[in-house]
Amino acid sequence: MDWDPEFQWNEVNIDHCQRHGVTPEVVAAVASNAPKLFLDTDPDHSGSDFLIGPDADNRYWTVVLLGLGHDVWRPITGWPSTNTEIRRYNGA
């Protein structure tokens, strides 16, 4: 994926993401290292998409994003990817 997103951060989403081990640096690393974007079709979720991919240390992360338009995204939350999410990333 050739992608140059802009991420919007504020105190609220930084604090929430950091409680799950996700920092702006982790999101930037995943976004620059072969991520895959998946549409979130669950109407109960606050995000619109999931970003799944490895960071620089090849640790996989899942980040919930809210699309704001024109490649601008607000990270909502995230976590170390589950085995199911890694399989989804790998196309299984």
C-alpha positions, 0 to 999 in steps of 0.5 A, spaced: 500 500 500 503 506 497 499 511 503 501 517 506 496 518 511 495 524 516 493 522 523 490 527 527 492 526 535 489 530 541 489 529 548 483 524 548 485 519 543 493 519 545 491 518 552 486 512 550 491 509 545 497 509 550 493 505 555 493 500 550 500 500 548 499 504 542 503 511 541 503 516 535 510 513 534 507 506 533 501 508 528 506 512 524 511 505 524 505 501 522 503 506 517 509 506 513 511 498 513 506 495 509 499 496 512 493 493 510 486 497 511 480 494 512 473 497 512 469 496 519 462 494 517 460 493 525 455 499 526 457 498 534 464 501 533 466 508 533 471 507 528 470 506 520 477 502 518 482 498 521 489 498 520 493 492 521 500 491 520 507 490 523 512 496 526 519 496 525 520 490 530 515 486 526 510 486 531 503 486 529 498 492 531 491 493 530 489 500 530 482 503 529 481 509 525 476 514 524 476 516 516 475 524 516 476 525 509 482 526 504 487 521 507 486 524 514 485 519 520 483 519 527 486 513 531 481 511 536 484 505 539 489 500 538 492 493 541 497 488 539 494 484 533 491 477 535 492 471 531 486 472 527 487 479 525 494 477 523 491 471 519 487 477 516 492 481 514 496 475 511 490 474 507 488 467 510 
